[in-house]
Amino acid sequence: MKRLFAGCVAVSFAAMLAACGDDSSSTSPDTSGNESSSSAAILSGDSHDESSPSSSSELPPDTTCCKVKESSSSVASSESRSLVSGGVWPQFLWDGSADEEGRVVTGSDGEMAGYWYEINDIDDGGSSKFTLPPDIEEYCNGNWYESVNCFEFMMETYGGIKEKVVLGAGAENPHVGLGFNILNEEQEGTDVMEWGGLCLEYSSGLDFNVWLQAEDGTLTTDCQLVYRLGASDSVKTVDIPWSKFGSSCGFGVPMDASKVIANASAVHLRFEGKAGDSGEFLLKKIGSLGQCGSGSAPVSSSAVAPKSSSSTVPASSSSAKSIIGNMLWDGYNDRGEGQVETGGDSRTSGYWYQFNDGDNGGTSALQFPSDIDTLIYGSPFPELIKKRHGIELGVKFGEGYEKPYAGVAFNVWNEEQEGGSVSPWGGICLQYKSSIDFEIELGLEDGAIPTMGSCSFVASVPASTSEKISDFVWEKFKNNCGAGVSPDLTDALKKVASVRLKFSGAAGTTGDFLIQRIGAVGMCRDMIPVGP
């Protein structure tokens, strides 16, 4: 659901007033398929008495409220205003401290372009919402008839949009957010390449997604360009170049990022999570790259790159192989394939498989859930991942081998376990939970480093009873060769054939684990689960 608010009269921001009493369906059309427009109501909390106006059509008339005017909240030099690209300025800045009309001025001549509106999950059966600060709500309830509107009072008080995010029950994927249309109310697309990216000045109690939406029909898939911004208790400024944005659908779904940027229709700030999550949010500025002031994006916050972008990083010339540098597997986005996309032979590389100590005389084994048929499809992993959105298994350590073990793994380049250079990954990230400690083990190509024999490089992963995201940089990987053997990690990283998650324990003991994501360092923190 989307609802517009503008600076016509005194209203609650959470109610998103339809401009001049018009139905907001005329200003913020439904383009998502799941979110519909609605007429706005005064004060979503309905805390005023029944004698107060209950709809925008009952408000005192204001024939000037919808007149488009140049706002001091949008900063652009006379030179940049003349350099119109695709119907918008090559630079723009919305500054909440100067805004009086609830509008981001992009340079478009569209009458309703730029007005802030709300997006939520109500039409999906959800109850997610924004709530006003108590002082703003009190003012809006008691002063709806005054010439100073609710939005303007918020800007004067906080210098920006100040709200509490509350993700509610009811929807499969709870979400709430705010956004603005770049060119016009019909959400036609325009070229924003010259913006270079986006900047924000904000504080937030929750992570959220900066979302660049394309005009309907631009893409054949329901994917968007996104960037995941982390929570911050203090106000911070960040710059996010277009190169840092990635696909909301992840790997396996082709997407041309340049098409989205050339046909951009809206910018959304979208909070997603589980019911019950809440946090304060303040947006002070949003603009094109560099316009918010001094700032830089978090080092680890590069979202999943679209396949059309430079998502492959060449391996060393000696291997003549290209491994995807920003590799990420996400159980939500596996789509039943049971495969990690690495850049290797797509027919054989990356498929999840299990291993154990059977070749050493052991009897350890993984335990699959009872609703997973381990005898079909040639592998139980596609069905497991589809149902569990990850790899959720038990493990039982058996007799027969002095160091019982079992685990899951995938091959980096092909089923023959040829090695490739994984140095660009920077290490391995995991989103997981596990009742027991385990190791990330790098399986090397046969004979890669003769002095190593059967030993390998491993990183220790601590048990965690709750879901946890951790990065294991290459420096954390140590060889288990023992005294007298000191192989070079740099050499080993050029010949990695497999990545193994190895669980070990005393015979007769058991454990359980869930792997939701595995990827290059930093990637597990940025991927956006799009649901089943």
Secondary structure, DSSP 8 states (H G I E B T S, - for coil): -EEE--SSS---GGG---GGG--GGGTS---SSS--B----S-TT--S-TTS--SGGGS---TTTT-----TTB---HHHHH--BTTB-SS-EEEGGG-SSSB---S---TTTTB-EEEESGGGT---EEE--HHHHHHHHH-TTSSS-HHHHHHHHHSSEEEEEE--SSSSS-EEEEEEESS-TT---B--GGG-EEEEEEEESS-EEEEEEE-TTS-SSS--EEEEE--EEEEEEEEEEGGG-EETT-TTS---HHHHHHTEEEEEEEEE--TT-EEEEEEEEEEETTTTSS----TT------TTSS-EEE--TTTT-EEETT-EEEGGG-TT--B---SS-TTTTTB-EEEEGGGGT---EEE--TTS-TTSTT-SHHHHHHHHSSEEEEEE--SSSSS-EEEEEEESS-TT---B--GGG-EEEEEEEESS-EEEEEEE-TTSSGGGTT--EEEEE--EEEEEEEEEEGGG-EE---TT----HHHHGGGEEEEEEEEE--TT-EEEEEEEEEEETTGGGT------
